[in-house]
Amino acid sequence: MRIAIPNETGRTETYELVARPLPAGDYSRAFNRRVFSAAHVVVDPFTQSNPGSDAPIDWDATMAFRHHLHSLGLGIAEAMDTAQRGMGLDWKGALELIRRTKSELPDALVYSGTGTDHLDPKDVRSLDDVDRAYANQIEAVQAAGSDVILMASRALAASAKGSQDYVRVYRKALALCDRPVILHWLGDMFDPALAGYWGGANFDEAMETCLEIIGENAAKVDGIKISLLDKDKEIRMRRLLPPGVKMYTGDDFNYPELISGDDVGFSDALLGIFDPLASAAAFAMSQLASGDKQGFHQTLDPTVPLARTIFRSPTQFYKTGVVFLAWLNGFQQHFIMLNGNQAMRPLPYFSEVFKLADQCGVLRDPDLAIHRFKQFLAIYGVEGNA
């Protein structure tokens, strides 16, 4: 199986596919790590979208993908940045998404993004505004029956005068939560508006504040997901967490090593990359749970080059690669995204994603993937026949 694809120079080269998808059959869903996939949304390309209008979501395709994740034994991290939260999916659309997921999948493990994104940072007059915004979303998400991922707040980042403002706001927000939540430390490589989060001048100061919040509210904290793309920082913080508080890796560059763990401990997983890698992730986690650590690494380690390509700088546009693979793999009938984000990567990026996905076995139907990639290339005036 061959295809002609453009490289970084703009010239086409012949690529011969490996065409060996990873196993998709039966295996144990009893994992020894808690594993969430942060799931994307599928756009309805036939619905007009104007500034201020509802996000045009294809609900059937969006929910079908969540059924797929649940069937693999994965938890669903709903309405997160992978779903373009804050980049096309507003709070109204996010809440509808959360309600539908909990209604259609009542037995699934679902934690949902809960933040302050309906509050424009420019409208904040005091921290009380941030408190009310968090309270509004916490109440709505819990009423929908979902557990909470307490997302980082752009409004808080813009208005906090120092670390103790974070301590105060999180204390109030956590007091409103009925069940232990997952905190989310999202680095500025994912969202530049969150630079300096926790009020620290550097990682150590920020971590100290975050650990203070967790320590003071440990009964309300199931764990923390950190997305800093730095395994050493994650491991350092993991070793300082109070007993019973989980570290959820959000490191889309180093996840196999962090999930596998070391002599001191391991990370659970809450990853955007486990959307396009869902089948590989589930298979690898079943191997790890059975004691086959070597098999776990043999399955998951080869996916790392693909993940690093999808999440390369500017990292906030990683969703483009995620949805591209969802289309190639037949989970949706088009490659259109909210706010036109399908156009946020250059053509050679898609060529590299295609090749790396094939090489690590995550193109589940290579014939379909080739057919669709040729359709994609034709838009750019490239003939894909080798």
C-alpha positions in Angstrom: 0.0 0.0 0.0 1.6 3.2 -1.2 0.7 6.9 -1.2 2.5 10.0 -2.5 2.6 12.6 0.3 4.2 16.0 0.6 7.2 16.5 2.9 8.6 19.6 4.7 10.1 20.9 1.4 6.8 20.8 -0.4 7.9 17.9 -2.6 6.0 14.6 -2.7 7.6 11.4 -1.7 6.3 7.8 -1.9 5.4 6.3 1.4 4.7 2.6 1.8 2.4 1.9 4.7 3.1 -0.6 7.5 -0.6 -1.2 7.6 -0.6 -3.3 10.8 -3.3 -1.9 13.1 -3.1 -2.7 16.8 -5.4 -5.5 18.2 -9.0 -4.4 18.5 -10.4 -7.6 20.1 -11.4 -8.6 23.5 -9.2 -7.9 26.5 -9.7 -7.1 30.1 -11.1 -3.7 31.0 -10.0 -4.1 34.6 -7.1 -1.6 34.6 -4.7 -1.0 37.6 -4.6 2.7 36.8 -7.4 5.2 36.5 -7.5 6.2 32.8 -9.4 9.1 31.2 -9.6 10.2 27.6 -10.3 13.9 27.1 -12.7 13.6 24.2 -13.1 15.9 21.2 -16.4 17.1 19.7 -17.7 16.6 16.2 -19.0 19.7 14.3 -22.1 19.8 12.3 -20.8 21.3 9.1 -24.3 22.1 7.8 -25.2 24.5 10.6 -24.4 28.1 10.3 -22.2 29.5 13.1 -22.0 33.2 13.8 -20.3 35.0 16.7 -22.5 34.5 19.8 -24.4 31.6 18.3 -24.5 28.1 19.7 -21.6 25.8 18.8 -22.7 23.7 15.8 -22.3 20.2 17.3 -23.1 17.0 15.5 -24.6 15.3 18.6 -25.0 11.8 17.1 -21.3 11.6 16.0 -20.1 13.2 19.2 -21.9 10.8 21.5 -21.0 7.8 19.3 -17.4 8.5 20.0 -18.0 8.6 23.7 -19.8 5.3 23.5 -16.6 4.0 21.8 -14.4 5.3 24.6 -16.6 3.7 27.3 -16.7 0.4 25.4 -12.9 0.3 25.7 -13.0 0.7 29.4 -11.7 4.3 29.4 -13.1 7.1 31.6 -14.3 10.2 29.8 -12.9 13.6 30.7 -15.8 15.7 29.3 -15.9 19.3 28.0 -12.1 19.9 28.4 -9.7 21.8 26.1 -9.6 18.8 23.8 -13.3 19.5 23.1 -12.2 23.1 22.2 -13.5 24.4 25.5 -12.7 28.1 25.3 -11.8 27.8 21.7 -15.2 27.5 20.1 -17.1 25.5 22.7 -18.6 27.9 25.2 -20.1 27.1 28.6 -23.6 26.7 27.3 -22.4 24.1 24.8 -20.2 22.5 27.3 -23.1 22.0 29.8 -25.3 20.5 27.1 -22.4 18.1 26.2 -22.0 17.1 29.9 -25.7 16.5 30.3 -25.9 14.3 27.2 -22.9 12.2 28.2 -24.3 11.5 31.6 -27.7 10.8 30.2 -26.6 8.4 27.5 -23.8 6.8 29.5 -25.0 6.6 33.1 -22.6 3.8 34.0 -19.5 5.5 32.5 -16.7 7.0 34.5 -17.3 10.7 33.7 -15.6 13.8 35.2 -16.4 17.1 33.5 -14.6 20.4 33.1 -15.9 23.0 35.5 -14.5 26.5 35.4 -15.3 30.2 34.9 -15.2 30.5 31.1 -18.6 32.2 30.9 -17.0 35.1 32.8 -14.9 37.4 30.6 -11.7 38.3 32.5 -12.3 42.0 31.5 -15.5 42.0 33.5 -14.0 40.9 36.8 -14.3 43.6 39.4 -13.3 41.4 42.4 -12.5 37.8 43.3 -16.2 37.6 44.3 -17.0 37.5 40.6 -14.6 34.5 40.2 -16.2 32.8 43.2 -19.7 33.2 41.7 -18.6 31.9 38.3 -17.0 28.8 39.8 -20.1 28.3 42.0 -22.4 28.6 39.0 -20.6 25.9 37.0 -20.0 23.5 40.0 -23.8 23.6 40.8 -24.7 22.9 37.2 -22.2 20.1 36.6 -23.1 18.3 39.9 -26.8 18.7 39.1 -26.1 16.9 35.8 -24.7 14.0 37.8 -21.1 14.4 36.8 -18.0 14.5 38.9 -15.9 17.6 38.6 -12.6 18.5 37.1 -11.9 22.0 38.5 -10.4 23.7 35.6 -7.9 26.6 35.7 -9.6 30.0 35.4 -8.5 32.7 33.0 -10.5 35.2 35.0 -8.6 34.2 38.2 -5.2 34.4 36.4 -6.1 37.9 35.2 -7.3 39.2 38.5 -5.3 37.4 41.3 -2.8 39.7 43.0 -0.8 36.8 44.5 -0.8 33.2 45.6 -3.1 33.7 48.5 -5.9 34.8 46.2 -5.7 31.3 44.6 -5.8 29.7 48.0 -8.9 31.7 48.9 -10.8 31.1 45.6 -10.0 27.4 45.6 -11.0 27.0 49.2 -14.4 28.5 48.4 -14.9 26.5 45.2 -13.9 23.1 46.8 -16.3 23.7 49.7 -19.1 23.6 47.2 -18.1 20.2 45.8 -20.2 17.2 46.9 -17.5 14.6 45.9 -13.7 14.8 45.6 -12.6 16.6 42.4 -9.7 16.5 40.0 -7.8 19.8 39.9 -6.3 20.8 36.6 -3.0 22.7 36.3 -2.9 23.7 32.6 0.4 25.1 31.4 0.7 28.2 29.3 1.9 26.2 26.3 -1.7 25.0 26.2 -3.3 28.3 27.1 -1.1 31.5 27.1 -3.8 33.2 29.3 -2.8 31.0 32.2 0.8 32.1 32.4 1.8 32.6 36.1 -1.0 30.4 37.4 -1.0 29.8 41.2 0.7 33.2 41.6 4.3 31.9 41.6 7.2 33.4 39.8 8.5 29.9 39.0 7.5 26.3 39.1 8.6 25.7 42.7 6.6 28.6 44.0 3.6 27.7 42.0 3.8 24.0 43.2 4.1 25.2 46.8 0.8 27.1 46.5 -0.9 24.2 44.7 0.2 21.8 47.4 -1.0 24.2 50.1 -4.4 24.2 48.5 -4.5 20.4 48.2 -3.2 19.9 51.7 -5.8 22.2 53.2 -8.6 20.5 51.2 -7.3 17.0 50.8 -10.7 15.4 51.6 -12.2 17.3 48.6 -9.4 16.4 46.1 -9.3 13.0 44.3 -6.2 14.1 42.4 -4.5 16.7 40.2 -3.8 16.6 36.5 -0.8 18.6 35.5 -0.2 19.5 31.9 3.2 21.0 31.8 4.9 18.6 29.3 7.8 18.1 31.8 8.1 14.7 33.3 10.6 15.7 36.0 8.2 18.4 37.4 5.4 15.9 37.5 7.4 13.3 39.3 8.6 15.8 41.8 5.1 16.9 42.6 3.8 13.4 42.6 6.1 12.5 45.4 4.9 15.4 47.5 1.1 14.8 47.3 -0.7 13.8 50.4 -1.6 10.1 50.8 -4.6 9.1 48.7 -4.4 12.1 46.3 -3.6 10.9 42.8 -1.4 12.4 40.2 -3.0 12.3 36.8 -0.5 12.8 34.0 -1.4 15.3 31.4 2.0 15.0 29.8 1.3 14.1 26.2 5.1 13.8 25.6 6.1 11.3 28.3 3.0 9.4 29.3 4.2 5.7 29.0 7.0 6.3 31.5 4.8 8.3 33.9 2.0 5.8 33.9 4.3 2.8 34.2 5.9 4.5 37.2 9.0 3.9 39.3 9.9 2.4 42.6 8.3 5.3 44.5 5.0 5.6 42.6 3.1 6.1 39.3 0.7 8.5 37.6 -2.8 7.8 36.6 -3.8 9.3 33.3 -6.1 12.1 32.0 -4.8 12.8 28.5 -5.9 14.5 25.3 -3.7 12.1 23.3 -5.8 9.2 24.6 -8.6 10.4 22.3 -6.8 9.4 19.0 -4.9 6.7 20.9 -7.9 5.3 22.7 -7.7 1.7 21.3 -3.9 1.6 21.8 -4.2 3.0 25.3 -6.9 0.5 26.4 -4.9 -2.4 25.0 -1.7 -1.2 26.7 -3.5 -0.6 30.0 -4.8 -4.2 29.9 -1.3 -5.4 29.4 0.0 -3.4 32.4 -2.8 -4.6 34.6 -1.9 -8.2 33.7 1.7 -7.6 34.9 3.0 -7.4 31.3 5.0 -4.1 31.7 7.2 -5.0 28.7 4.1 -5.5 26.5 2.7 -2.2 27.8 5.8 -0.3 26.7 5.9 -2.2 23.4 2.4 -1.0 22.6 2.5 2.5 24.0 6.2 3.6 23.5 5.9 3.7 19.7 3.0 6.1 19.9 5.1 8.8 21.5 6.6 10.3 18.3 3.0 10.7 17.0 1.9 12.4 20.2 4.9 14.8 20.2 4.0 15.7 16.6 0.3 16.3 17.4 1.2 18.4 20.4 4.1 20.3 18.9 4.3 24.1 19.3 2.1 26.0 19.1 0.6 23.4 21.4 -2.9 24.9 21.8 -3.6 23.7 18.2 -3.1 20.0 19.0 -6.9 19.5 18.6 -6.3 19.8 14.8 -4.3 16.6 14.8 -6.8 14.8 17.2 -9.8 15.5 14.9 -7.7 14.7 11.7 -7.1 11.2 13.0 -10.7 10.8 14.1 -11.7 11.5 10.5 -9.1 9.2 9.0 -10.3 6.5 11.4 -13.9 6.8 10.4 -15.3 8.3 13.6 -16.7 11.2 11.7 -17.6 11.9 8.1 -15.6 15.2 7.6 -12.6 17.1 8.8 -14.2 20.4 10.0 -13.7 21.9 13.4 -15.1 24.7 15.6 -13.8 28.1 14.6 -12.2 26.6 11.5 -9.3 25.1 13.5 -8.8 22.4 10.9 -6.7 25.0 9.1 -4.4 25.7 12.0 -1.6 23.4 10.9 0.5 23.3 7.7 0.2 20.5 5.1 3.5 18.7 6.1 2.2 18.4 9.6 -0.7 16.2 8.4 1.7 14.1 6.3 3.8 13.4 9.4 0.7 12.6 11.5 -0.5 10.2 8.9 2.9 8.4 8.6 3.4 8.2 12.4 -0.1 6.9 13.0 0.5 4.2 10.5 3.8 3.2 12.0 2.5 2.8 15.5 -0.6 0.9 14.4 -3.4 3.4 15.2 -4.8 3.7 11.7 -7.5 1.1 12.3 -8.5 0.8 8.6 -5.5 1.7 6.4 -7.6 1.5 3.2 -10.1 4.1 4.5 -7.2 6.2 5.9 -5.5 6.3 2.5 -8.7 7.1 0.7 -9.5 10.0 3.0 -6.0 11.3 3.1 -6.0 11.5 -0.7 -9.2 13.4 -0.6 -7.5 15.8 1.8 -4.4 16.2 -0.4 -6.6 17.0 -3.4 -7.8 20.1 -1.6 -4.2 21.3 -1.6 -3.8 20.4 -5.3 -1.6 17.4 -4.5 -2.0 14.1 -6.4 -1.7 11.3 -3.8 -1.3 8.4 -6.2 2.2 6.8 -5.9 
